[in-house]
Amino acid sequence: MTQQLQFPIPPQGTVSPAAAEAAKQDGIARATANTAPDWATACRAAIELMARRGIPFQAADLIAEGLVDEPDHPARWGAAFNNAARAGVIEAAGFVRSKRATVHGSICKQWTGTPTWRAA
């Protein structure tokens, strides 16, 4: 049996929320920059349409409704949803199992339209 070494507090320098956030923002920026413009436009329109409905949704719902196809790389989803959230279109609505077969039911964030976006 293997036991995991655990420290009562993280050693200095091993946990950095600021570094984690910087890495996240860098990844989102790179994914956004490398996304095909036509897919980005279609995905943004699909997110905006689903946001107006006021019900929770995830990436699989955009595909199921025929609003957008799978991107060339799965990182494009995170960038698209994060960009829409920063623009005030959507907000997090909890975590659920993904409906996309390609990710084998892994946990994903679901979203809903912000009250401001739905009222606009």
N, C-alpha and C positions, 0 to 999 in steps of 0.2 A: 504494500500500500504506500502510495506517495502522499506526502503531506506538503501543503503549501506553506512557505515561510510567510508569516504575516507580521507586520510592524504595528505597534500600537498607534503610531502616527506616521504619516508618509515622510520618508527622508527628504530633507531639503532639496529642492530642485526637481523632484520627480512628478509633482502635480502642479500645473500652472494653468488656471482657468484662462488667463490672458493669452497664453501661448496656444491653448486649444481653440479659443475664439479666433485668433489670428489665422491659424491653420484652416479653420472652417471657412473664413471669409476668402482666403486665398484659393481654396478649392472651388468655391462657388464662382469666383471671378474667372478662374481658368475654364470651368465648365461652361459658363456663359459665353466667354470669348470663342470657344471652340464649337458652339452649337450652330447648326445650319440655320440661317435666318428664316427660311420658310417653315421649318419645324417650330422654331421659337415663336413665330407669329401665330401659327395654328394652335400651339399649346397655350399661349397667353389668352387667345380668344376662347378656347375651351374652358380654361380656369375661370375667366370672367363670366361666361355663361352659367357654369355650375355654381359660382358664387352668388349669382342673383337669385338662385332657387332657395337659398337659406337652409339647405339640408347638408349634413356632413358628407364629404366625398373624398376620394383618394384617386391616385393616378389610374388605377384599373377602371374606374367609372368613366374616365375620359375616353379610354379605349373602347369599353363596352358600348358606349353610345355612338361610336364612330366619329368622334370629334377630332381625334388625333391618333396617329400610329405610334408604336414603340419608337423611341429615339435610337440613334446609332450607338449610344452608350448610356447605361443606366444613371450615370451621374447627372445627366441632363435634367432628370425629374427634380432632383433636389434643388438645382439652381433655379429652375422655372418656378417651383412653389415658393422658395425663399424670396425670389425677386418679387413675386406677386404679393407676398406677405409684407415685404418692406414698402411696397407701393400702397398698402392699405386696402387691397382687394380682398384678401382672405386672412383668417386667423386660425391658429391651431384649435382643433376640437377633439383632442385626445389621441390615443393610440389604439390601433386595431390590427388584426392580422390582414396582411395584404391579400387581395383577391387575385393578383396576378400569378398565374401558374409558374412563371419563370423564376419567382423568388421563393417558391415552396412554402407559402404561408408565413413568411417572416413578419415581424412587427413593423408597422409603418404608421406614420402620422396621418391623421385625417384632418380635413380642413372644412371650414364653412365661410361663407361670405361675411364680411364685416357688416355691422348695421349701417354704417355710413355708405358702403358700396351698394348695399341692397336698396337703400333709400334714394340713391343718386339717379 
